[in-house]
Structure formats: structure tokens, C-alpha cells
Amino acid sequence: MEPERLVDPDELEQLAKLLTDRRQLAEQYYARAGQLIGQASAGPMVNVLRWATNTPADLLNRASIARAAEKGGDPLIALTTFGLTTSIGSVSAKEGTRLRAGLKAVLDKNKTATPEERAAAVRTYFAKLKADERSWLAANQPALVGGLDGAPSNVRFAANKLLIERDLAHEQRELATLKATDPKNPQIPLLEKRLARLTEFQQPRITGDGQSKPRQFLLFDPANDGRVAEVFGDLGKATHVAVMVPGITNRLDNYDDIAKDGQWLIRDPKSGKDFANTAVVTWLGYDTPELGDSVLPDKAQAGAGDLHSFRAGLQAADNAKVSLFAHSYGTLLSSKALQQGTDFDAVVFMGSPGLGHNVESVADLKLQPGTPVFAMRAPGDWVSYTEAHGKDPAELAGIQRLATGRSFGHSQYYMDQNVALRNLQVVLTGDGTKQAFTGSPALVDERFGAGFARMLVKEMQSRVPQWKSGVLGAALEPIIKNVDPKLALGAVAGGNEAMVATTILALKQSGLDGYFTKEDIAEIIGKSIGELSKEAPRMLKARTERGWLL
């Protein structure tokens, strides 16, 4: 159904005022008619009076919605989609100014408060508002309340729907201009990807049992790479909630991959329906690093406070169990947030590059006593092998390592119909039995080259400034992934020398050769290949007994 056409709000307000002014005259006519022809005969005029009484309020509502729509989006649909009243005409311009100023005063007063205190203050403010005032803020101040931790979820959903509609229109105009004036501009493919995501956000989500549900966003910020947080399920009624924190190279343009993981997580593999009383939140609420700066902790430190605030403002059912599922660089960010006091009932780390060099055991996370902590590391997950940010949680004391089934590499922990996903669902819902990891904990028994990668990265990082670590990581990646298995068996003539030469070239091309002498590199390569030699027995056994793929 096409949305109702919105007209000039000034004209609507003038008409409302005219009807209000004329209502008193209509009342006088009705009273006089009753005297002349009797109340019964004058009865039909009651309908006119009722119309004259109700219509000005309706016109003012329409004017207020039309005024909000001038900024973009359809406030009427946004409000009704999430069960908010559209009767916002009763909020005058003066009252709107008061609402906006009152909310900003609350935020200013709690600027240095803890995330929990700030979220509580926001909740208290909204609890005192009337329904029309909450709707007015969603329609007229979406940028202020859309990502406001502690604000009611439906207010944030409506506000972010408007923000998405506005950004979609803006990006469409920008793309059309570029195609008309500069058709070879390299920004065009990037804009097209973003438009695809924004268009998807406007479409309903289909649940496991075929129901059509509007997309629900607790955060939408299109600036730079973009930030977004989406809810799957009924958050207000959920007694089991998962907050998913992704890692490197995730952004608004490729958010559909994270959304798919969220859909798999909430879907019951037995019935195919979404789990009852369960919600999943995908939190892409920080500026994720690219591969080059993923070895720096800066963005994790910057985003930790945002995750803390988001968790403090999350509004689920009373006594809901909220679990944290962190992947890749998101595990480092989550570790820092946990150390700040962010409250979760269970924690799972997946494919972690380390939880920070200060974390030696689960005790260093400063969790509430009894909080269960789990870790997963799939075979071939090079991010975990490098330990770029400290010890792998899969090897830390006090953390239970879970099985990953058919998962391989860095990005298959949410793969459907697999042990890793089922383990996550058991942690989320509390229903079922988790399958623990039962293999050998030794890297040499898990994946060829894992020990080599860990030694190489560790030794190289110790010799360059931290701010150069990102460049170093990019230089070492092809060396790590292309290491020759025959080196472990000593079957490559001049193998060490060739590896030294390859490394010197990679460092020179990256501008890092000044930090190493040839002797330094030879020593590091020797140590790293020494780790490979530890894998020779496994390789020979696998080759002769199981045909292991290396």
C-alpha cells in the first residue's frame, strides 16, 4: 500500500487553528438551535461538533509528521511499524525544544558517569515521557535517539528506520550524479554495494517458520565504514540473548555476511524455526581494522567502551541471560570491554589473535565469579596461530575449549549443520550438551605451519615499533600461507636461504628492512623453520597412515 501523501505542514496547522477558532461559534449555533427547534431536532449538529473537536488534533498530528518527513524518510510508517503512536501533533514546537534540551541535559550530566549509570539515567528520562513524546523524539530526533543506549528499543528501531531511509536516498542521489558526470569513478562500485545493503535493510526478514518481520536496528551510522547493530527475535521478551562481535574487515558494505551468521545462530536446527524466547544481536558498533592494522590494539581499545555502553543499555526481559560471542579481532575488543566491567553471563571466543598481552588466564578478564568462558579454534585458523595480541584463549587456563567439527580456517564458526554452531546454540539457549574439544592441544598436531607462523610473528614483532606492526603483518601474510611443507622434512635444498631471501625482499618492499640485518632475519627464519621440523613426525605418519592433506 502506498504511503499517504503528506501536504504542507504550515497549511495543515493553519487549518487546524481555523477549525479550533470556529468551534466556539458552532457550539453557540447548536445551543441556539436547541432552543428554537428542540434538542432532538438539533441532534445532527452533534456530529458536526464532534468533527470540529477531533479534526484539529488529527491535522496537527499530520502536520507534525509532515514536518519530520521534510528531513527524509516516512515517519508515519516508521512509528506504526514498531508500535509507536502517530499522535505527535500534541507536542508543540516549544515542547519539542524542551524534550530535546531535556534529553541533552541528561546526557551532559552523565558524560563522565559509568555506562551503567548513563543508561539508567536515559531509561529514567524516557520512563517519564508520554507516548506521544517518545514518538516525537523518534520522528524528529532520530540521530540523537537511534543509537542512544538505554532508550526504549522500539524508539531506536523507528529512529534508525528513518535514518536508513534518509541515507538510502542520499546515496542514490550521489550514485546517480557520479554515473552522469564521472562514469569511471572507482567510488561507483563501492556505492553500489552500500546501496544493496541499505535496500536489504528496507526489506522484511523472513523467520525460520516463514513469518515476515521488519528489520530491527539498535544502531545505524553510515559514516566512514559504517556501524550497525541489528536484533533478530523479540528482544523485549527474550530470556536468552546473544551479542555477536565480529572482527577485521567487517563494515556496512559486507554486513550481509554477519546477518547470515545471526540468522543461523537463532534458528533451531530441529524445527527450522527461530528459537523461542531468544534474541540475537549483531553488534558492528566499532571501526574494525583492515588486515594491515589488525595487529594494533588501538581500535579494540577505542571500541571496548562502546560495547560496554551498548550492553549496559540493552533492554531484554527481566533476568535474561546475555552471552557474548566474539570472533577474531572482536575477541580482543571484547576482552578489553570485559576488563572494564562489562557484564555477560557467558563468553565464547572464536578464532582469536589473543586477548591482550596482559591476559594470562581467565582470572585476568575480571569476570563475575562462576561466569563460564569458552574458546574455539578451528584447524587452519592462522589468525589464532599467530597470537599477535597475546596467548590464544583456546590454550588459557580456566577456559574450556569447544569442538569445531567441520569448521576450517578463520570464518566457519557459524557454518550451518556443524558442531561449532551447535555448541554456540547450546551456550545461548542452555538446552543440550556442549561438545568439548578432545584432540591434541599441540599445534604440530593440528595444522602444518602453525608453529612456524607463531614463531615468525613473535620474533619479527619484537624488533619493530608497535605502530609499524600493521605493515609487518601484511608483509608476512604471504610468507606464512605459502610455506613449503617439504621444509619440515629438510627436503628442500637451500630452503632456509631461499626463505631468508624471500623475507628480506618482503621487508624491503614494505619499508621495514631498516629494522633488521640479514643476520637477524636468518636467525628468525632458522627458529621458525625449527618449529616446522617438529612437525616432521606427524607429517610422515599422516602421509603413510591417513593420507593427511598438508
C-alpha positions in Angstrom: 0.0 0.0 0.0 1.4 3.4 -1.0 2.0 5.7 2.0 -0.5 8.6 2.4 0.6 11.7 0.6 1.9 14.4 3.1 1.0 18.0 2.4 2.4 21.4 3.5 2.6 21.2 7.3 2.0 25.0 7.6 -1.3 24.7 5.7 -2.4 21.9 8.0 -1.6 23.9 11.1 -3.4 26.9 9.8 -6.5 24.8 9.0 -6.4 23.2 12.5 -6.3 26.7 14.0 -9.2 27.9 11.9 -11.3 24.9 13.0 -10.4 25.4 16.6 -11.4 29.1 16.4 -14.7 28.3 14.7 -15.7 25.5 17.1 -16.9 28.0 19.7 -19.2 29.6 17.1 -20.5 26.1 16.2 -21.3 25.4 19.9 -23.3 28.7 20.0 -25.3 27.6 16.9 -26.0 24.3 18.5 -27.3 25.8 21.7 -29.5 28.3 19.8 -30.9 25.5 17.6 -31.8 23.5 20.7 -33.8 26.5 22.0 -35.6 27.1 18.7 -36.4 23.5 17.5 -35.6 21.3 20.5 -32.6 19.1 21.3 -33.9 16.1 19.4 -34.2 18.1 16.1 -30.8 19.7 16.7 -29.1 16.3 17.4 -27.4 16.0 13.9 -25.3 19.0 14.8 -23.6 16.9 17.5 -21.7 15.1 14.7 -20.5 18.4 13.3 -19.3 19.5 16.8 -17.5 16.1 17.2 -15.8 16.5 13.9 -14.8 20.1 14.7 -13.4 18.9 18.0 -11.4 15.9 16.7 -10.2 17.1 13.3 -7.8 19.9 14.6 -5.9 17.3 16.6 -5.7 15.0 13.6 -4.5 17.8 11.4 -1.8 18.8 13.9 -0.6 15.1 14.0 -0.4 15.1 10.2 1.4 18.4 10.2 4.0 17.2 12.8 4.6 14.0 10.8 4.9 16.0 7.5 7.4 18.4 9.1 9.5 15.4 10.2 9.2 13.9 6.7 10.7 17.0 5.2 14.1 15.8 6.5 13.6 12.5 4.7 12.0 9.1 5.3 8.4 8.3 6.2 7.9 8.9 10.0 4.3 7.6 9.8 5.4 4.1 8.6 8.4 4.1 10.9 6.3 4.8 14.0 3.5 2.4 13.2 5.9 -0.4 12.2 7.2 -0.6 15.7 4.0 0.1 17.6 4.6 3.7 18.4 1.7 6.2 18.4 1.5 8.6 15.5 -0.4 11.2 17.6 2.5 13.6 17.9 0.7 16.7 16.9 0.0 17.4 20.6 3.7 18.1 21.0 4.2 21.8 20.1 7.4 23.2 18.7 8.1 24.7 22.2 7.5 21.3 23.9 9.7 19.6 21.3 12.5 22.1 22.1 12.0 21.2 25.8 12.2 17.5 25.1 15.4 17.8 23.1 17.0 20.0 25.6 16.0 17.8 28.5 17.5 14.7 26.9 20.7 16.5 26.1 20.9 17.8 29.7 20.7 14.2 30.9 23.5 13.1 28.6 25.7 16.1 29.6 25.1 15.5 33.3 26.2 11.8 32.8 29.0 12.4 30.4 31.6 11.1 32.9 29.3 8.5 34.6 29.8 4.8 34.1 28.0 3.2 31.2 25.5 1.6 33.6 24.8 4.9 35.3 24.3 6.7 32.0 22.0 4.0 30.6 20.0 4.1 33.8 19.6 7.9 33.6 18.4 7.6 30.0 15.9 4.9 30.9 14.6 7.1 33.7 14.2 10.0 31.4 12.2 8.1 28.8 10.1 6.4 31.5 8.7 9.8 32.5 7.7 10.7 28.9 4.3 10.2 27.5 3.8 8.0 24.4 3.4 11.0 22.1 6.7 12.5 23.4 8.6 9.3 22.8 7.3 9.1 19.3 8.1 12.8 18.7 11.7 12.2 19.6 11.9 9.1 17.3 10.4 11.1 14.4 12.2 14.4 14.9 15.5 13.5 16.6 16.4 10.1 15.1 20.1 10.8 15.0 20.0 11.6 18.8 18.0 8.6 19.9 18.7 5.9 17.2 21.9 4.8 18.8 21.2 6.0 22.4 22.0 3.2 24.8 19.2 3.0 27.4 16.5 4.4 25.2 13.5 2.1 24.5 14.2 -0.5 21.8 11.1 0.4 19.7 12.1 4.1 19.8 15.5 3.2 18.5 14.1 0.8 15.9 11.8 3.6 14.5 14.5 6.2 14.6 17.0 4.0 12.7 14.5 3.1 10.1 14.2 6.8 9.3 18.0 7.2 9.3 18.4 4.3 6.9 15.7 5.7 4.5 17.4 9.1 4.5 20.9 7.6 3.9 19.5 5.4 1.1 18.0 8.5 -0.7 21.3 10.4 -0.2 23.4 7.5 -1.6 21.0 7.1 -4.6 21.4 10.8 -5.5 25.2 10.6 -5.1 25.4 7.5 -7.3 23.2 9.0 -10.0 25.4 12.1 -10.0 28.6 10.1 -10.3 27.3 7.9 -13.1 26.2 11.0 -15.0 29.4 13.1 -14.5 32.2 10.6 -13.9 31.1 7.1 -15.0 34.5 5.5 -14.4 34.8 6.8 -10.8 36.1 4.0 -8.6 33.6 5.0 -5.9 30.7 3.7 -8.0 31.1 0.0 -7.2 31.5 0.9 -3.5 28.3 3.0 -3.6 26.5 0.2 -5.3 27.5 -2.3 -2.6 26.3 0.1 0.1 23.0 0.7 -1.7 22.5 -3.0 -1.9 22.8 -3.3 1.9 20.6 -0.3 2.6 18.0 -1.7 0.2 18.1 -5.0 2.0 17.6 -3.2 5.3 14.3 -1.9 4.0 13.0 -5.4 3.2 11.5 -7.6 5.9 13.4 -10.6 7.4 11.8 -14.0 6.9 12.0 -16.1 10.1 12.6 -19.8 10.2 8.8 -20.5 10.1 8.2 -18.2 7.2 7.0 -15.1 9.1 7.8 -11.7 7.7 9.4 -9.4 10.3 10.6 -5.8 9.9 14.4 -5.4 10.3 15.2 -4.1 13.8 18.2 -1.8 14.2 19.5 -0.5 17.5 22.3 1.4 15.8 22.8 2.8 12.3 25.7 5.2 11.4 26.8 5.4 7.8 29.9 7.5 8.4 33.2 6.0 7.1 32.9 2.2 7.0 29.6 2.3 8.8 28.3 1.0 12.1 25.2 -1.1 12.7 23.6 -3.3 15.3 20.6 -5.5 14.4 18.2 -7.6 16.5 16.9 -11.0 15.4 14.0 -12.1 17.5 11.9 -10.3 20.2 14.4 -8.6 22.4 11.9 -7.4 24.9 10.6 -10.9 25.6 13.9 -12.8 25.2 15.2 -14.7 28.2 18.3 -15.8 26.2 20.3 -13.2 24.3 23.5 -13.4 22.3 25.6 -10.4 21.4 27.9 -11.1 18.4 31.0 -9.1 18.0 32.8 -9.5 14.6 36.4 -8.9 13.7 38.6 -7.4 11.0 37.4 -6.1 7.6 33.7 -6.1 8.5 31.8 -3.0 7.6 28.4 -1.8 6.4 29.0 -2.8 2.8 29.5 -6.5 3.6 27.3 -6.7 6.7 25.1 -9.3 5.0 27.6 -11.9 6.0 27.2 -11.1 9.7 23.5 -11.0 9.3 23.5 -14.5 7.8 25.5 -15.7 10.8 22.9 -14.2 13.1 20.1 -15.9 11.3 21.9 -19.3 11.6 22.5 -18.8 15.3 18.9 -18.1 16.2 17.5 -20.9 14.0 16.6 -24.2 15.7 18.2 -27.0 13.6 15.5 -29.5 14.6 12.4 -27.4 13.8 13.8 -24.9 11.4 12.1 -22.2 13.4 13.7 -19.4 15.4 14.4 -20.4 19.0 11.6 -19.3 21.3 12.3 -16.6 23.9 15.6 -15.9 22.2 17.2 -12.9 20.6 20.5 -12.5 18.7 22.1 -9.1 18.3 24.8 -8.5 15.7 27.0 -5.6 17.0 29.1 -4.0 14.4 29.4 -1.0 16.6 33.1 -0.1 16.1 35.6 0.8 13.4 37.0 -2.6 12.5 40.6 -2.7 11.3 41.8 -3.9 7.9 44.5 -6.6 7.7 47.3 -4.1 7.9 46.3 -2.5 11.2 44.8 -5.6 12.8 47.9 -6.2 14.8 47.5 -2.9 16.6 45.3 -2.8 19.7 44.1 0.8 19.1 40.7 0.1 17.6 39.9 -2.6 20.1 40.7 -0.2 22.9 38.6 2.5 21.3 35.6 0.2 20.7 35.6 -1.5 24.1 33.8 1.4 25.8 31.2 1.4 23.0 30.5 -2.3 23.6 30.3 -1.7 27.4 27.8 1.1 26.8 25.8 -1.0 24.4 25.5 -3.9 26.8 24.5 -1.5 29.6 21.7 -0.1 27.5 20.4 -3.4 26.1 16.8 -3.9 27.1 15.8 -7.6 27.3 13.4 -9.4 29.5 14.0 -9.4 33.3 16.6 -11.9 34.3 17.6 -12.6 30.7 20.9 -14.5 30.3 23.1 -12.5 27.9 26.0 -14.2 26.3 28.9 -12.7 24.4 30.1 -14.4 21.1 33.3 -12.7 19.9 35.2 -13.6 16.8 38.7 -12.6 15.5 39.8 -9.1 16.4 36.4 -8.8 18.2 37.8 -11.1 20.9 40.5 -8.5 21.7 37.9 -5.7 21.9 35.6 -7.9 24.0 38.5 -8.8 26.4 39.1 -5.1 27.0 35.4 -4.5 27.5 35.1 -7.3 30.0 38.1 -6.0 31.9 36.2 -2.7 32.2 33.4 -4.5 34.0 31.0 -5.2 31.1 28.5 -7.8 32.3 27.8 -11.0 30.4 26.5 -14.3 31.7 28.7 -16.4 29.4 31.5 -15.7 26.9 32.8 -17.5 23.8 35.9 -16.5 22.0 36.4 -17.8 18.4 39.4 -17.5 16.1 41.2 -15.2 18.5 44.5 -13.5 17.8 44.9 -13.1 21.6 43.0 -11.3 24.4 45.8 -8.8 25.1 49.3 -9.4 26.3 48.2 -8.8 29.9 45.7 -11.8 29.9 47.5 -14.9 31.1 44.4 -16.7 32.4 40.6 -16.3 32.7 41.1 -14.5 36.0 42.6 -11.6 34.2 39.3 -10.9 32.4 37.8 -9.8 35.8 34.5 -11.6 35.3 31.9 -12.3 37.9 32.7 -15.5 39.8 31.3 -18.5 38.0 31.0 -16.9 34.6 31.6 -19.7 32.0 34.2 -18.9 29.4 34.7 -21.0 26.2 37.0 -20.8 23.2 37.1 -22.3 19.7 40.0 -22.6 17.3 39.4 -24.4 14.0 42.2 -26.2 12.1 43.9 -23.8 9.7 42.9 -20.6 11.6 46.0 -18.6 11.0 44.7 -15.7 13.0 44.8 -17.8 16.1 48.1 -19.3 15.3 49.9 -16.0 15.2 49.0 -14.9 18.7 49.5 -11.3 17.5 47.7 -9.9 20.6 48.7 -12.4 23.3 48.0 -16.0 24.2 45.3 -17.8 22.3 42.3 -18.3 24.7 41.9 -21.8 23.5 45.1 -22.5 25.4 44.5 -20.4 28.5 43.8 -21.8 32.0 40.2 -21.6 33.1 38.8 -21.5 29.6 37.1 -24.6 28.1 37.9 -25.3 24.5 34.9 -26.5 22.4 34.9 -28.7 19.4 34.5 -27.0 15.9 33.5 -30.1 13.8 33.9 -29.4 10.1 34.9 -25.8 10.5 38.2 -24.9 8.8 40.1 -21.7 8.7 39.0 -18.4 10.2 35.5 -17.9 9.1 33.4 -21.0 9.5 32.4 -21.0 13.2 28.7 -20.2 12.3 28.5 -22.7 9.5 25.1 -24.5 9.4 24.7 -28.1 10.4 28.0 -28.2 12.2 29.3 -28.9 15.7 30.7 -25.3 16.2 27.3 -23.7 15.6 25.5 -26.3 17.7 27.9 -25.5 20.6 27.2 -21.8 20.3 23.4 -22.5 20.4 23.8 -24.7 23.5 25.6 -21.8 25.2 22.9 -19.4 24.0 19.8 -21.4 25.0 21.1 -23.6 27.8 19.4 -26.5 26.0 21.6 -29.5 25.2 25.2 -30.6 25.8 28.3 -28.8 24.6 30.8 -30.9 22.8 34.3 -30.3 24.1 37.5 -30.3 22.1 39.1 -33.7 22.5 42.1 -33.6 20.1 45.7 -33.0 20.8 46.4 -29.4 22.1 49.7 -29.3 20.3 49.9 -27.0 17.3 52.0 -29.5 15.4 49.1 -32.0 15.6 46.5 -29.5 14.3 47.8 -27.8 11.2 51.0 -27.7 9.3 52.9 -24.4 9.6 51.0 -23.2 12.8 54.1 -23.3 14.9 56.2 -21.6 12.2 53.7 -18.8 11.9 53.6 -18.2 15.7 57.4 -18.1 16.0 57.9 -15.9 12.9 55.3 -13.3 14.0 56.5 -13.3 17.6 60.2 -12.8 16.7 59.5 -10.2 14.0 57.1 -8.1 16.1 59.7 -7.8 18.9 62.0 -5.9 16.5 59.7 -3.3 15.0 57.9 -0.3 16.7 54.3 -1.2 17.5 53.0 1.4 15.1 54.7 -0.5 12.3 53.2 -3.8 13.2 50.3 -3.4 10.7 52.7 -3.1 7.8 54.7 -6.1 9.1 51.6 -8.2 9.3 50.7 -7.5 5.7 54.3 -8.3 4.6 54.4 -11.7 6.5 51.0 -13.0 5.4 52.0 -14.5 2.0 55.2 -16.0 3.6 53.2 -17.7 6.3 50.5 -19.0 4.0 52.9 -20.2 1.3 55.5 -22.0 3.4 56.6 -25.2 1.7 55.8 -28.4 3.7 59.0 -30.0 2.5 61.0 -27.6 4.7 59.8 -29.6 7.7 61.4 -32.7 6.2 64.6 -31.0 5.2 63.9 -32.0 1.7 64.4 -28.5 0.1 68.0 -27.8 -0.9 68.9 -24.3 0.2 65.4 -23.9 1.8 66.5 -21.7 4.6 68.5 -19.4 2.3 65.5 -19.1 -0.1 63.2 -18.3 2.8 65.6 -15.6 4.1 65.8 -14.0 0.7 62.0 -14.0 0.3 61.7 -12.4 3.7 64.3 -9.7 3.0 62.5 -8.8 -0.2 59.1 -8.6 1.5 60.5 -6.4 4.3 62.3 -4.1 1.8 59.1 -3.7 -0.3 57.3 -2.7 2.9 59.9 -0.3 4.0 60.9 -2.4 7.1 64.3 -3.6 6.0 66.0 -0.9 8.2 64.9 -2.7 11.4 66.6 -6.0 10.5 70.1 -7.1 9.5 70.5 -10.1 7.2 71.8 -12.0 10.2 68.7 -11.1 12.3 66.4 -12.5 9.5 68.5 -15.6 9.2 68.2 -16.2 12.9 64.5 -15.7 13.0 63.9 -17.9 9.9 66.1 -20.6 11.5 64.0 -20.6 14.7 60.7 -20.6 12.7 61.8 -23.5 10.4 62.9 -25.2 13.6 59.2 -25.2 14.6 58.4 -26.8 11.3 60.8 -29.6 11.9 58.8 -30.6 15.0 56.0 -31.4 12.5 58.0 -33.9 10.5 57.0 -37.0 12.5 53.3 -36.1 12.2 53.7 -35.4 8.5 55.3 -38.8 7.9 52.7 -40.6 9.9 49.8 -38.8 8.2 51.3 -39.5 4.8 51.7 -43.2 5.4 48.7 -44.0 7.5 45.9 -41.5 6.7 46.9 -39.6 3.6 46.8 -36.3 5.6 46.5 -33.2 3.3 49.2 -30.8 4.1 
